Amino acid sequence: MARRIPIISYNEELSIKKPQVYKSLIEGVSEAIKTNNNEIKLCEIKSTNTYLTVHKNNWSSSLASALNFYIEQEEYEKCSEIKNLIHKI
């Protein structure tokens, strides 16, 4: 299945899109590890054809933020998936 990159309005509260953005982060890092890429497209800014990207150097810290989010949400399967990704980096 093709990965869906979230689209965010320029002035939109990012906190509203956290679930979509973190899902995109996890899928993007997982895909990048498999394809040996050093950067992922995290989300697109609506109507600008501009993407927010995350370089490999920042994957671990970004995934740590996602881990904290999923711990708060009590989504422990996602937590396990994130921990596995961090170990693969």
C-alpha positions as CSV (number, residue, x, y, z in Angstrom):
1,M,0.0,0.0,0.0
2,A,1.3,3.4,-0.9
3,R,2.2,5.7,2.0
4,R,-0.1,8.7,2.4
5,I,1.7,11.9,3.4
6,P,-0.5,14.3,5.5
7,I,-1.3,17.7,4.1
8,I,-1.3,20.5,6.5
9,S,-2.6,24.1,6.1
10,Y,0.1,26.7,6.6
11,N,-1.7,28.2,9.6
12,E,-3.2,25.0,11.0
13,E,-2.4,23.9,14.6
14,L,0.1,21.1,14.2
15,S,-1.2,19.5,17.4
16,I,-4.5,18.7,15.6
17,K,-2.6,16.7,13.1
18,K,-0.2,14.9,15.5
19,P,-1.7,11.4,15.0
20,Q,-1.4,11.7,11.2
21,V,2.1,13.3,11.4
22,Y,3.4,10.6,13.8
23,K,1.9,7.9,11.6
24,S,3.7,9.4,8.6
25,L,6.9,9.5,10.6
26,I,6.8,5.9,11.5
27,E,5.8,4.7,8.0
28,G,8.4,7.0,6.4
29,V,11.3,5.9,8.6
30,S,10.3,2.2,8.2
31,E,10.2,2.7,4.4
32,A,13.5,4.7,4.3
33,I,15.3,2.0,6.3
34,K,14.2,-0.7,3.8
35,T,15.1,1.5,0.8
36,N,18.3,2.9,2.3
37,N,17.2,6.6,2.0
38,N,18.6,9.3,4.3
39,E,15.5,11.6,4.4
40,I,11.7,11.2,4.6
41,K,8.9,13.5,3.6
42,L,6.9,14.0,6.8
43,C,4.1,16.2,5.5
44,E,3.1,18.6,2.8
45,I,2.2,22.2,3.3
46,K,-1.2,22.7,1.5
47,S,-1.2,24.4,-1.9
48,T,2.6,25.1,-1.8
49,N,4.1,21.9,-3.2
50,T,6.5,22.2,-0.2
51,Y,7.3,19.2,2.1
52,L,8.6,19.2,5.6
53,T,11.3,16.6,5.7
54,V,13.2,14.7,8.4
55,H,16.9,13.8,7.8
56,K,18.2,10.5,9.2
57,N,20.2,12.4,11.8
58,N,16.9,13.4,13.4
59,W,14.9,10.2,13.1
60,S,15.8,8.9,16.6
61,S,14.7,12.1,18.4
62,S,11.6,12.4,16.3
63,L,10.7,8.8,17.0
64,A,11.3,9.4,20.7
65,S,8.7,12.2,20.5
66,A,6.3,9.9,18.8
67,L,6.9,7.2,21.4
68,N,6.0,9.7,24.2
69,F,2.8,10.6,22.3
70,Y,1.8,6.9,21.9
71,I,2.6,6.2,25.5
72,E,0.1,9.0,26.5
73,Q,-2.4,7.5,24.1
74,E,-1.8,4.0,25.6
75,E,-1.2,2.6,22.1
76,Y,1.4,0.1,23.1
77,E,1.6,-1.8,19.8
78,K,2.8,1.5,18.2
79,C,5.3,1.9,21.0
80,S,6.8,-1.5,20.3
81,E,6.9,-0.7,16.6
82,I,8.7,2.6,17.3
83,K,11.2,1.0,19.7
84,N,12.0,-1.6,16.9
85,L,12.6,1.2,14.4
86,I,14.9,3.1,16.9
87,H,17.0,-0.1,17.3
88,K,17.3,-0.5,13.5
89,I,18.6,3.1,12.9
